[in-house]
Amino acid sequence: MNIKPLAPIMDKATTTGSYIASISTAIGGFLSLNNIALLLGIASTIALFVVQFRLSREKKKQNREFHEARMAAIKQGNLNVINMDDGNE
């Protein structure tokens, strides 16, 4: 009879199971309420930075286009060009 031992298969399953259990325990221990609040704060800061960066880039692009249009109007001799203020003064 040719019987193969089951020990290597069992060792692999036991090793994998112990690694999964230890990693999940470490993650569960890390995620206390303070750490969850810290991670949410970091995530919201990063998200707000991205939004502000994109808005700033759009505003700079808008100002550059306005400046180019205004300078083109001045070069054509049109002295009644639009000013940067809203006219609310």
Long-range contacts (C-beta under 8 A, 24 or more apart in sequence): none
